[in-house]
Amino acid sequence: MTLLMANGDLAAARSGDRAALERVLTHSRQDLRRYAEFHCVINDVEDAVQESLITVSRKLRDLRVLECFVSWTFRIVKRECNRLKRARRLLSGEPIGEEIMPVVTPEPAEWRHDVAAALESLPAHYREIILLRDLEGLTVEEIGARLGMTREAVKSRLHRARVLAREYLQP
């Protein structure tokens, strides 16, 4: 998926342009299919791609950083493949073993990229408070003293920042 093609169409699709959305989905389909072939049982590839494209079309408005579109769509495909694998095992009566569970967990490099993108998508005042608390390890009181805020205001802003980051990370 070339970002040059997708950037204009992607922004238009996110704004509600149905023709642009159709172009983005059509252009993305082959790459998503190739990706699904590595992560799905061969019989589930088309189903995974189709369900993923439906999810992308429904949730594209929620994507805050257009540059993350490719990794976001691949993550959706991977989760759909994992869901189909679990469903196949349940239907066949096979016990779901641990070999499926690690697949659901993103790889550390992929996770770091996603978290960094989520932080970048946050407004500066939310990003700052998360970094002070979770990266520097400051207490709520220390953050309040540094930013000139009450304890309650720090807790409230930290909560809102984490909610926004969590929403960004959901496909």
N, C-alpha and C positions, 0 to 999 in steps of 0.2 A: 504494500500500500504506500504509494508515494504521498508524502505530506504536501508536495506542491499541488497535486490534483486535489487532495482532500481539504487543504486549508480553506479555500474559498467555499467549496461545497459543504465542508464540515460546519463552518460557521453559519452558512445559510440553513443547513439541515437542522442545526441546533436551534435556530430561530423559528423553525416551523415550516420551512420551504419543503414541500413534499417531493418535488422533482429532484431537488438537491439530495434529499434523504435517499431516494431511490438510486441515484447515481453513486452515492457513497456506499450503500449496501451492495450494489452490483459490483462495484470495483473491489470491495473488501472480500467478497464471497470466496474467490479462489485462494487467497492467502489464508483465510480462516479454514478452508477445507484442507489445505496442505498441513496446517498446524494440527487440525483435528485428527488427521491420519496418523500422527505420531502419538496421540494421547487417547484415542478411542479404539474400541473394538471396531473392526472394519464395517460391520453391519450398522453401527451407530453413527458413523461419520456424518451422513446427510442429516440425520435427525438432530445431532448436536449443532451442526452449522445452522440449520433452519431455526432451532430454538434460540440460538445465540443471536442471530440476526433480528429476531423478534424482540429479544431483550434489549439489544442495541437501539432499535428504533423507538422503543418505549422509554428508555432511560437516557437517551442522548442529551436531552435538555439538562440533566443533572451533572454532566461532565463539565468540570470547571476549567480544566487546562486542556486545550485542544491538542497540544503536543503529546499528551498521554493517550491519545485515542487508540493507537496500535496496541500498546501493552494492555490497555483496558479491555479491548475486544478479545485479545488472546486469553486474558484471565477469565473472561466470561465463557469462552469456548472450553477452556480447561475444566472449569467448574461444572459445565454441562456434561462433559465427557465423564467426569467422576460421578455425577448424579446418575447417568445412564449405566455406568458399570455397577454401581450399588443396586440399582433397580434390577438389572439383569441377574445379579447374584441372588437377590431376594426372591425373584420369580423362579429361579432354578432350584431353590432350596439349599444352595450352597451357603455355608456360614461365611459371613463377611470377615475376612481375615485382616491382619494388620497391614498386609501389602497394599491395600487400598487406602488406608487412612493417611499415610504420609503424602500421598499424591494430592490430597486436599490442602495440605499446608504449603504455602508458597515457598519457593527456594529463598534462602537468605538474601541473595543479590537482588532478586526480583522484589522481595519484600522491602528492602532498603530503598529501592527506586520508587516504589509505590508510596512509602511513607514520606520520602523527600518531596515527591510531587504533591502529596496531600498537604504538607506543611507550606509549600510554595503557593498553594491555592488559597491559603488562609489570609485574611487581612493582617496587616503588620502587628496590630495590637494583640490579636489572638496568637499569632505565631510567636511573638516575644514571650508571652506568658507561658506557653507550652515549653519553649526552650529553657526558660529560667527554672521551671519546676522539674521537667523530666530529663533535661540534658545536664543542667548545672546542679540539680538536686537541691535547690533552695526550698526552704519551708514557705508555707503560705504567708507567715508573718514577715519573713525576710523579703519576699517578693513585694508585699505591701509597703514595707519601708523603702525599698529601692524605687518603686513606681509611685509612691505617694498615694496609695489606695488603702481602703479599709480591708480587714480580713474577709468580710462578706463579699466585697466587690471582687477581690482576687478569686475567691472560690467560685463566684458566679461566672466571671469571665473565663476561668479555666474550664469550667463545665461546658460553657458554650463553645469554646475552642475545640474541646475534645469531641463534642457532638458533631461539629462541622467536619472535623477530620475523619471521624467514623463514617459519616454520610458519603464523603468523597471516596473512601476505600470500599464502599459497598458497590457491587456491579449493578 
